[in-house]
Amino acid sequence: MATEEKVRIGLLGAGSIALFRHGLELSQNPDAELVTVYDPIKERAEYFVKLYGGKVAASEKAVINNKNLDAIIVATPNSEHARLTIAALEAGKHVLCEKPMATNLKDASAMIAAAEKAGKKLMIGHNQCLMAPHLKARQLLKEGVIGEVLTFRSSFGHGGPETWSQDNGPHTWFFKKEKAYVGSMGDLGVHKAYLLPWLLGSDIAEVGAFAATLDKKNEKGKLITVEDNAVCILRMANGVLGQLTASWTYYGPEDNVTILYGTKGRMILGADPDYPVEVLLANGEAAKYKVGAVATNTVQVKSGIPDMFVDCILDDIDPPFDGLKGYKALATVVACMESSASGKITAVCNEPVK
């Protein structure tokens, strides 16, 4: 570490991601101090500080304007991400914002610009990249173990956020378009939209997608206002083709599997819980790697994201999972939704808009 000082952190939002990821991991980090937390549902904030310490703030402004803070984590409904992140950056705080970073590309671009203007760090919480199987996969891909990747299939699905979020039940904010913007694509698909370029070393260039609300109903018994399923075809900038599926109707065990098909064979990620990285080559050779697990909603694995955020601040280095990469993941989601609405192949806007 560059310094022995602790990074003093405030938290906006005390929902499940704050409880099970940010709060838990920061409480175990000797270089971090959780100072204050705000949630509009005061009982959640009180429960959070009971577990991890700190004090309950009276308002979001009390957190943003707290001069004793170095950084703020934004873990609110998606509709609040941009507003709170920009306010925190303008108040001189480093920011770790949950994904998706915003609900439109204009706001995401404004977040990036605000970080640059303030000279502060903006990191987006795309936690899939630091999961041990994905780190191992990236290493093996760079070594050319399966040759040149040609195609892929990647899925992320579970039974829906109403079963695990603190705001659980059919009234959850995840089901409301005005709060979430999108459904399964914002909750799950955006992870893949970030992970795949990170693994393959190429941006997503074009998409063709179908998104639909097939089963989920709100507290009034009507279909929710965001999609609960999306099936997308992707073309990477380097020509690789593949499929991304995001679903809230995979009832039963969670599915977070990626299969990469290369010129020498294939790599399977997440299918075997004991050996989450499998390599099957065309010449008959096979290898299985026991390298930890990918977190699920029922079995939490340390994400490493809060620790990386703290290290980037202390060592004054740019976060590897920065605003621009978060923007590109959001741009893929936006393009998929536009493609589904228009019925046409849609280009991904990988450059921030003005």
C-alpha positions, 0 to 999 in steps of 0.5 A: 500500500502507498499509505497507512491511512484508511479509505473512509467510505460512505454508502448510499443504499443498504439493500442486498448488494450492500449487505452481502458484498460491499459491507461484508467485504469492506468490513474485512478490509483493514485499509477501509473504514465504513463511516456512514450509510443512508437508505430511504428505508431507515430500518435497512440502514440501521441493520447495516450499521449493526452488522458492519459499524458506522452511523446512519445518515439523515439524508443522501446529501449528508453522505455526499457532503460529508467532508470526512469521506474519501469515497462513496459507494452508490448501491441504489436502484438503477434510476438513481445511479447517475444523479448520485454518482455525479453529485458525489464526484462533484463533492470531491469523492471517489465513486464505486457505482453498481451496475448498470452504471446508468439508465441511458448513454447520455447520463453514463457519459456525464458520469465519465465527464464528471469524474474527469473534471473532478480528478476522482476515480469512477469504478463500476461494480462489474464483479464477474471479472474477478471471480476465480474461474473467469480470471483463469479462463482469461489467462488460458485464452491469452495462452492460446489453449483453445486457439483462436476463439470463433464463437461462444454461448453465454447465459446468466439466469435465475428465478428472479430478484424478487426471491433474494433482494431485500425489496423482495416480492412482486413489488420489488423495484427491479420489476418497475421500468421507472426504477430499473430501466430494464429487467433481466438485461440490467440485472444479469445481461449487463454482466455478460456484456462486460465479461465477454469483451474482457475475456475476448479482448474485443468490443461488442460491435453489433447485436440482434435481440429478442426481449420479452416479459413472459412470466413475471407479474407485479403485486397487482397480478399484471405482467411487469413493465421490464423484460424477464427474458432476453436472447441476443446474438452478438458480433464482436469487433474482431468478428467473433460471433456468439449468443448472450441469454439473460433470464429471470425465469430459470427456476431452480439452480442458477445458470451462469455458464459460458462456452467458448469455441476455438480453433483447437477446442472448447472451454466451458466455464461454470458448468461443473461446480467442482471444476468450473473451468474445463478445456476439451481439445479436438485432439482428445486432450482434456483438462479441468481446473479447480479454481474456486467458484463464481458467486451465486445468490445463494452461495456468496463468494468474495467479489474483490471489487470493494478491495480493488476500489480501496487499493486504487484510491490508496495507490492512486491508480486508475480502476481497471473496471472504469467508467468507459468499460461500464459505459460500453456494457450499458451500450450493449444493453441499450443496443439489445433493447433497441434491436428488440423494439425495432426488429433490426440488427443494431450497432453498439455505441461504444463511444461516449455521447455528448 
